[in-house]
Amino acid sequence: RIDQDTDSVPTPVVLIDQDSDSSATIVEVSFGDRLGNLLDT
């Protein structure tokens, strides 16, 4: 199943916001709940 593959490797989520600030582009990268596990390594 595809779900098993995504459990072993965290998939980054990238959000690009160009509407909040007209002079800046805000880029947010998150790894969901797996970020804590990545910081422990």
Buried (B, 14 or more C-beta within 10 A) or exposed (E): EEEEEEEEEBEEEEEEEEEEEEEEEEEEEEBEEBEEEEEEE
